[in-house]
Amino acid sequence: MCTDMHRPYLNAVGTVLSKAEIVFDKFHVRQHASAALDDVRRQEFFRAGAVMREHGRGKRWLLLRRWKTVHGSKRRELQTLFAANRRR
């Protein structure tokens, strides 16, 4: 059974179709992953100093892209961001 992650749906499926295998739809999985990435990104920028915040400002969509689709100056921006964010 494919469903979203809303608890009432999961409860209903579990009650009515107790032996059904539950699979979450990819839209909601991506939505949760994107929200988690945003939370981590915000935490890291607040943890970092002002210089690091400037490196990371406006990079949300760039961070969400697949690495193989990032080219040229955008790839260099990401590499700079990753290098500045390495934990010691």
LODREN-40179 format. One record per residue: residue in one letter; residue number from 1; x, y, z of N, C-alpha, C in turn. Coordinates in nm, 3 decimals, decimal comma, m for minus. Example, Ala and Ser with C-alpha at 12.3 -4.5 7.8 and 13.67 -1.06 7.14 Angstrom:
<rs>
r rest=a&nr=1&n.X=1,319&n.Y=m0,569&n.Z=0,780&ca.X=1,230&ca.Y=m0,450&ca.Z=0,780&c.X=1,320&c.Y=m0,330&c.Z=0,780
r rest=s&nr=2&n.X=1,285&n.Y=m0,225&n.Z=0,708&ca.X=1,367&ca.Y=m0,106&ca.Z=0,714&c.X=1,290&c.Y=0,003&c.Z=0,787
</rs>
This chain:
<rs>
r rest=m&nr=1&n.X=0,084&n.Y=m0,116&n.Z=0,000&ca.X=0,000&ca.Y=0,000&ca.Z=0,000&c.X=0,089&c.Y=0,123&c.Z=0,000
r rest=c&nr=2&n.X=0,071&n.Y=0,210&n.Z=m0,097&ca.X=0,147&ca.Y=0,335&ca.Z=m0,104&c.X=0,063&c.Y=0,446&c.Z=m0,041
r rest=t&nr=3&n.X=0,122&n.Y=0,516&n.Z=0,053&ca.X=0,051&ca.Y=0,623&ca.Z=0,122&c.X=0,149&c.Y=0,732&c.Z=0,161
r rest=d&nr=4&n.X=0,095&n.Y=0,846&n.Z=0,205&ca.X=0,187&ca.Y=0,947&ca.Z=0,258&c.X=0,214&c.Y=0,914&c.Z=0,404
r rest=m&nr=5&n.X=0,288&n.Y=0,999&n.Z=0,472&ca.X=0,335&ca.Y=0,967&ca.Z=0,606&c.X=0,244&c.Y=1,018&c.Z=0,717
r rest=h&nr=6&n.X=0,126&n.Y=1,064&n.Z=0,683&ca.X=0,033&ca.Y=1,119&ca.Z=0,781&c.X=m0,016&c.Y=1,007&c.Z=0,873
r rest=r&nr=7&n.X=m0,002&n.Y=1,025&n.Z=1,002&ca.X=m0,031&ca.Y=0,921&ca.Z=1,101&c.X=m0,172&c.Y=0,861&c.Z=1,087
r rest=p&nr=8&n.X=m0,280&n.Y=0,940&n.Z=1,067&ca.X=m0,412&ca.Y=0,877&ca.Z=1,053&c.X=m0,422&c.Y=0,780&c.Z=0,935
r rest=y&nr=9&n.X=m0,355&n.Y=0,810&n.Z=0,825&ca.X=m0,354&ca.Y=0,717&ca.Z=0,711&c.X=m0,285&c.Y=0,586&c.Z=0,749
r rest=l&nr=10&n.X=m0,172&n.Y=0,599&n.Z=0,816&ca.X=m0,098&ca.Y=0,480&ca.Z=0,857&c.X=m0,180&c.Y=0,395&c.Z=0,954
r rest=n&nr=11&n.X=m0,249&n.Y=0,461&n.Z=1,046&ca.X=m0,334&ca.Y=0,388&ca.Z=1,140&c.X=m0,447&c.Y=0,316&c.Z=1,068
r rest=a&nr=12&n.X=m0,510&n.Y=0,384&n.Z=0,971&ca.X=m0,621&ca.Y=0,323&ca.Z=0,897&c.X=m0,573&c.Y=0,203&c.Z=0,817
r rest=v&nr=13&n.X=m0,460&n.Y=0,217&n.Z=0,750&ca.X=m0,407&ca.Y=0,105&ca.Z=0,672&c.X=m0,373&c.Y=m0,012&c.Z=0,764
r rest=g&nr=14&n.X=m0,313&n.Y=0,018&n.Z=0,878&ca.X=m0,279&ca.Y=m0,087&ca.Z=0,973&c.X=m0,401&c.Y=m0,159&c.Z=1,027
r rest=t&nr=15&n.X=m0,511&n.Y=m0,086&n.Z=1,042&ca.X=m0,634&ca.Y=m0,146&ca.Z=1,094&c.X=m0,705&c.Y=m0,229&c.Z=0,988
r rest=v&nr=16&n.X=m0,721&n.Y=m0,172&n.Z=0,869&ca.X=m0,799&ca.Y=m0,237&ca.Z=0,763&c.X=m0,717&c.Y=m0,341&c.Z=0,686
r rest=l&nr=17&n.X=m0,592&n.Y=m0,308&n.Z=0,659&ca.X=m0,506&ca.Y=m0,397&ca.Z=0,580&c.X=m0,382&c.Y=m0,434&c.Z=0,662
r rest=s&nr=18&n.X=m0,403&n.Y=m0,508&n.Z=0,767&ca.X=m0,296&ca.Y=m0,534&ca.Z=0,863&c.X=m0,175&c.Y=m0,607&c.Z=0,803
r rest=k&nr=19&n.X=m0,195&n.Y=m0,683&n.Z=0,697&ca.X=m0,084&ca.Y=m0,758&ca.Z=0,637&c.X=m0,022&c.Y=m0,686&c.Z=0,516
r rest=a&nr=20&n.X=m0,073&n.Y=m0,569&n.Z=0,485&ca.X=m0,023&ca.Y=m0,495&ca.Z=0,369&c.X=0,115&c.Y=m0,436&c.Z=0,400
r rest=e&nr=21&n.X=0,200&n.Y=m0,438&n.Z=0,300&ca.X=0,330&ca.Y=m0,373&ca.Z=0,311&c.X=0,310&c.Y=m0,226&c.Z=0,279
r rest=i&nr=22&n.X=0,361&n.Y=m0,139&n.Z=0,364&ca.X=0,342&ca.Y=0,005&ca.Z=0,346&c.X=0,466&c.Y=0,064&c.Z=0,279
r rest=v&nr=23&n.X=0,442&n.Y=0,142&n.Z=0,174&ca.X=0,548&ca.Y=0,212&ca.Z=0,102&c.X=0,509&c.Y=0,359&c.Z=0,100
r rest=f&nr=24&n.X=0,603&n.Y=0,446&n.Z=0,135&ca.X=0,574&ca.Y=0,589&ca.Z=0,136&c.X=0,598&c.Y=0,648&c.Z=m0,002
r rest=d&nr=25&n.X=0,512&n.Y=0,744&n.Z=m0,039&ca.X=0,530&ca.Y=0,806&ca.Z=m0,170&c.X=0,653&c.Y=0,897&c.Z=m0,168
r rest=k&nr=26&n.X=0,720&n.Y=0,905&n.Z=m0,283&ca.X=0,848&ca.Y=0,975&ca.Z=m0,288&c.X=0,835&c.Y=1,125&c.Z=m0,265
r rest=f&nr=27&n.X=0,719&n.Y=1,184&n.Z=m0,296&ca.X=0,702&ca.Y=1,327&ca.Z=m0,271&c.X=0,721&c.Y=1,358&c.Z=m0,123
r rest=h&nr=28&n.X=0,656&n.Y=1,281&n.Z=m0,038&ca.X=0,664&ca.Y=1,308&ca.Z=0,106&c.X=0,800&c.Y=1,271&c.Z=0,163
r rest=v&nr=29&n.X=0,864&n.Y=1,170&n.Z=0,109&ca.X=0,999&ca.Y=1,135&ca.Z=0,154&c.X=1,094&c.Y=1,250&c.Z=0,120
r rest=r&nr=30&n.X=1,083&n.Y=1,302&n.Z=m0,001&ca.X=1,167&ca.Y=1,415&ca.Z=m0,042&c.X=1,137&c.Y=1,539&c.Z=0,042
r rest=q&nr=31&n.X=1,009&n.Y=1,560&n.Z=0,072&ca.X=0,969&ca.Y=1,675&ca.Z=0,153&c.X=1,036&c.Y=1,668&c.Z=0,291
r rest=h&nr=32&n.X=1,035&n.Y=1,551&n.Z=0,353&ca.X=1,099&ca.Y=1,535&ca.Z=0,484&c.X=1,250&c.Y=1,551&c.Z=0,474
r rest=a&nr=33&n.X=1,311&n.Y=1,498&n.Z=0,370&ca.X=1,455&ca.Y=1,511&ca.Z=0,351&c.X=1,495&c.Y=1,657&c.Z=0,330
r rest=s&nr=34&n.X=1,415&n.Y=1,729&n.Z=0,253&ca.X=1,442&ca.Y=1,870&ca.Z=0,227&c.X=1,430&c.Y=1,951&c.Z=0,356
r rest=a&nr=35&n.X=1,329&n.Y=1,922&n.Z=0,436&ca.X=1,312&ca.Y=1,992&ca.Z=0,564&c.X=1,429&c.Y=1,963&c.Z=0,657
r rest=a&nr=36&n.X=1,476&n.Y=1,839&n.Z=0,660&ca.X=1,590&ca.Y=1,802&ca.Z=0,744&c.X=1,716&c.Y=1,875&c.Z=0,698
r rest=l&nr=37&n.X=1,737&n.Y=1,883&n.Z=0,566&ca.X=1,852&ca.Y=1,955&ca.Z=0,513&c.X=1,846&c.Y=2,102&c.Z=0,551
r rest=d&nr=38&n.X=1,728&n.Y=2,162&n.Z=0,542&ca.X=1,712&ca.Y=2,302&ca.Z=0,581&c.X=1,744&c.Y=2,323&c.Z=0,728
r rest=d&nr=39&n.X=1,698&n.Y=2,232&n.Z=0,813&ca.X=1,726&ca.Y=2,244&ca.Z=0,956&c.X=1,876&c.Y=2,239&c.Z=0,983
r rest=v&nr=40&n.X=1,944&n.Y=2,144&n.Z=0,922&ca.X=2,089&ca.Y=2,131&ca.Z=0,942&c.X=2,161&c.Y=2,253&c.Z=0,886
r rest=r&nr=41&n.X=2,119&n.Y=2,298&n.Z=0,769&ca.X=2,181&ca.Y=2,416&ca.Z=0,706&c.X=2,169&c.Y=2,538&c.Z=0,798
r rest=r&nr=42&n.X=2,050&n.Y=2,560&n.Z=0,853&ca.X=2,029&ca.Y=2,675&ca.Z=0,943&c.X=2,115&c.Y=2,661&c.Z=1,069
r rest=q&nr=43&n.X=2,118&n.Y=2,542&n.Z=1,127&ca.X=2,198&ca.Y=2,521&ca.Z=1,249&c.X=2,345&c.Y=2,549&c.Z=1,222
r rest=e&nr=44&n.X=2,394&n.Y=2,501&n.Z=1,109&ca.X=2,536&ca.Y=2,521&ca.Z=1,076&c.X=2,567&c.Y=2,668&c.Z=1,054
r rest=f&nr=45&n.X=2,478&n.Y=2,741&n.Z=0,989&ca.X=2,504&ca.Y=2,882&ca.Z=0,963&c.X=2,499&c.Y=2,964&c.Z=1,091
r rest=f&nr=46&n.X=2,411&n.Y=2,926&n.Z=1,185&ca.X=2,408&ca.Y=2,997&ca.Z=1,313&c.X=2,529&c.Y=2,960&c.Z=1,398
r rest=r&nr=47&n.X=2,576&n.Y=2,836&n.Z=1,385&ca.X=2,694&ca.Y=2,791&ca.Z=1,459&c.X=2,820&c.Y=2,860&c.Z=1,407
r rest=a&nr=48&n.X=2,823&n.Y=2,882&n.Z=1,278&ca.X=2,940&ca.Y=2,942&ca.Z=1,213&c.X=2,942&c.Y=3,092&c.Z=1,235
r rest=g&nr=49&n.X=3,054&n.Y=3,150&n.Z=1,205&ca.X=3,067&ca.Y=3,294&ca.Z=1,218&c.X=3,008&c.Y=3,367&c.Z=1,098
r rest=a&nr=50&n.X=3,022&n.Y=3,498&n.Z=1,098&ca.X=2,965&ca.Y=3,582&ca.Z=0,993&c.X=3,024&c.Y=3,550&c.Z=0,855
r rest=v&nr=51&n.X=3,153&n.Y=3,518&n.Z=0,849&ca.X=3,216&ca.Y=3,488&ca.Z=0,720&c.X=3,154&c.Y=3,362&c.Z=0,660
r rest=m&nr=52&n.X=3,137&n.Y=3,260&n.Z=0,741&ca.X=3,076&ca.Y=3,135&ca.Z=0,693&c.X=2,932&c.Y=3,157&c.Z=0,649
r rest=r&nr=53&n.X=2,861&n.Y=3,240&n.Z=0,722&ca.X=2,722&ca.Y=3,268&ca.Z=0,682&c.X=2,717&c.Y=3,332&c.Z=0,544
r rest=e&nr=54&n.X=2,814&n.Y=3,416&n.Z=0,514&ca.X=2,817&ca.Y=3,478&ca.Z=0,381&c.X=2,844&c.Y=3,374&c.Z=0,273
r rest=h&nr=55&n.X=2,930&n.Y=3,275&n.Z=0,301&ca.X=2,955&ca.Y=3,166&ca.Z=0,204&c.X=2,827&c.Y=3,088&c.Z=0,178
r rest=g&nr=56&n.X=2,749&n.Y=3,067&n.Z=0,282&ca.X=2,632&ca.Y=2,980&ca.Z=0,271&c.X=2,503&c.Y=3,048&c.Z=0,231
r rest=r&nr=57&n.X=2,500&n.Y=3,179&n.Z=0,235&ca.X=2,376&ca.Y=3,250&ca.Z=0,205&c.X=2,333&c.Y=3,227&c.Z=0,060
r rest=g&nr=58&n.X=2,206&n.Y=3,190&n.Z=0,042&ca.X=2,151&ca.Y=3,171&ca.Z=m0,092&c.X=2,191&c.Y=3,040&c.Z=m0,160
r rest=k&nr=59&n.X=2,237&n.Y=2,943&n.Z=m0,084&ca.X=2,286&ca.Y=2,817&ca.Z=m0,144&c.X=2,188&c.Y=2,701&c.Z=m0,129
r rest=r&nr=60&n.X=2,069&n.Y=2,725&n.Z=m0,076&ca.X=1,975&ca.Y=2,616&ca.Z=m0,051&c.X=1,951&c.Y=2,532&c.Z=m0,175
r rest=w&nr=61&n.X=1,913&n.Y=2,595&n.Z=m0,285&ca.X=1,880&ca.Y=2,519&ca.Z=m0,407&c.X=2,003&c.Y=2,452&c.Z=m0,467
r rest=l&nr=62&n.X=2,116&n.Y=2,515&n.Z=m0,449&ca.X=2,239&ca.Y=2,454&ca.Z=m0,498&c.X=2,271&c.Y=2,327&c.Z=m0,417
r rest=l&nr=63&n.X=2,246&n.Y=2,331&n.Z=m0,287&ca.X=2,268&ca.Y=2,213&ca.Z=m0,203&c.X=2,172&c.Y=2,100&c.Z=m0,236
r rest=l&nr=64&n.X=2,055&n.Y=2,133&n.Z=m0,286&ca.X=1,955&ca.Y=2,031&ca.Z=m0,318&c.X=1,979&c.Y=1,964&c.Z=m0,453
r rest=r&nr=65&n.X=2,062&n.Y=2,023&n.Z=m0,537&ca.X=2,086&ca.Y=1,966&ca.Z=m0,670&c.X=2,174&c.Y=1,843&c.Z=m0,663
r rest=r&nr=66&n.X=2,162&n.Y=1,759&n.Z=m0,762&ca.X=2,251&ca.Y=1,644&ca.Z=m0,774&c.X=2,390&c.Y=1,694&c.Z=m0,814
r rest=w&nr=67&n.X=2,492&n.Y=1,634&n.Z=m0,755&ca.X=2,629&ca.Y=1,675&ca.Z=m0,782&c.X=2,661&c.Y=1,667&c.Z=m0,931
r rest=k&nr=68&n.X=2,613&n.Y=1,563&n.Z=m0,999&ca.X=2,647&ca.Y=1,546&ca.Z=m1,141&c.X=2,583&c.Y=1,651&c.Z=m1,230
r rest=t&nr=69&n.X=2,486&n.Y=1,727&n.Z=m1,179&ca.X=2,423&ca.Y=1,832&ca.Z=m1,260&c.X=2,479&c.Y=1,971&c.Z=m1,228
r rest=v&nr=70&n.X=2,574&n.Y=1,978&n.Z=m1,135&ca.X=2,634&ca.Y=2,106&ca.Z=m1,097&c.X=2,766&c.Y=2,121&c.Z=m1,171
r rest=h&nr=71&n.X=2,781&n.Y=2,232&n.Z=m1,243&ca.X=2,900&ca.Y=2,252&ca.Z=m1,326&c.X=2,957&c.Y=2,392&c.Z=m1,305
r rest=g&nr=72&n.X=3,081&n.Y=2,408&n.Z=m1,346&ca.X=3,147&ca.Y=2,538&ca.Z=m1,353&c.X=3,151&c.Y=2,613&c.Z=m1,222
r rest=s&nr=73&n.X=3,107&n.Y=2,739&n.Z=m1,227&ca.X=3,117&ca.Y=2,826&ca.Z=m1,110&c.X=3,031&c.Y=2,777&c.Z=m0,994
r rest=k&nr=74&n.X=2,919&n.Y=2,714&n.Z=m1,025&ca.X=2,832&ca.Y=2,661&ca.Z=m0,919&c.X=2,901&c.Y=2,548&c.Z=m0,843
r rest=r&nr=75&n.X=2,975&n.Y=2,465&n.Z=m0,914&ca.X=3,049&ca.Y=2,356&ca.Z=m0,848&c.X=3,158&c.Y=2,415&c.Z=m0,759
r rest=r&nr=76&n.X=3,226&n.Y=2,520&n.Z=m0,807&ca.X=3,329&ca.Y=2,585&ca.Z=m0,726&c.X=3,268&c.Y=2,648&c.Z=m0,601
r rest=e&nr=77&n.X=3,148&n.Y=2,707&n.Z=m0,615&ca.X=3,079&ca.Y=2,764&ca.Z=m0,498&c.X=3,053&c.Y=2,656&c.Z=m0,393
r rest=l&nr=78&n.X=3,006&n.Y=2,541&n.Z=m0,438&ca.X=2,979&ca.Y=2,431&ca.Z=m0,345&c.X=3,108&c.Y=2,380&c.Z=m0,281
r rest=q&nr=79&n.X=3,214&n.Y=2,368&n.Z=m0,359&ca.X=3,342&ca.Y=2,321&ca.Z=m0,304&c.X=3,394&c.Y=2,418&c.Z=m0,198
r rest=t&nr=80&n.X=3,377&n.Y=2,548&n.Z=m0,223&ca.X=3,418&ca.Y=2,649&ca.Z=m0,125&c.X=3,335&c.Y=2,636&c.Z=0,002
r rest=l&nr=81&n.X=3,206&n.Y=2,617&n.Z=m0,014&ca.X=3,117&ca.Y=2,600&ca.Z=0,100&c.X=3,154&c.Y=2,476&c.Z=0,181
r rest=f&nr=82&n.X=3,178&n.Y=2,364&n.Z=0,112&ca.X=3,214&ca.Y=2,240&ca.Z=0,180&c.X=3,348&c.Y=2,255&c.Z=0,254
r rest=a&nr=83&n.X=3,445&n.Y=2,319&n.Z=0,189&ca.X=3,577&ca.Y=2,337&ca.Z=0,250&c.X=3,567&c.Y=2,425&c.Z=0,375
r rest=a&nr=84&n.X=3,487&n.Y=2,529&n.Z=0,368&ca.X=3,473&ca.Y=2,620&ca.Z=0,482&c.X=3,396&c.Y=2,555&c.Z=0,597
r rest=n&nr=85&n.X=3,318&n.Y=2,454&n.Z=0,567&ca.X=3,232&ca.Y=2,393&ca.Z=0,668&c.X=3,290&c.Y=2,265&c.Z=0,728
r rest=r&nr=86&n.X=3,412&n.Y=2,226&n.Z=0,690&ca.X=3,472&ca.Y=2,103&ca.Z=0,744&c.X=3,488&c.Y=2,115&c.Z=0,895
r rest=r&nr=87&n.X=3,447&n.Y=2,012&n.Z=0,963&ca.X=3,463&ca.Y=2,011&ca.Z=1,110&c.X=3,604&c.Y=1,967&c.Z=1,146
r rest=r&nr=88&n.X=3,654&n.Y=2,025&n.Z=1,248&ca.X=3,790&ca.Y=1,993&ca.Z=1,291&c.X=3,787&c.Y=1,902&c.Z=1,409
</rs>
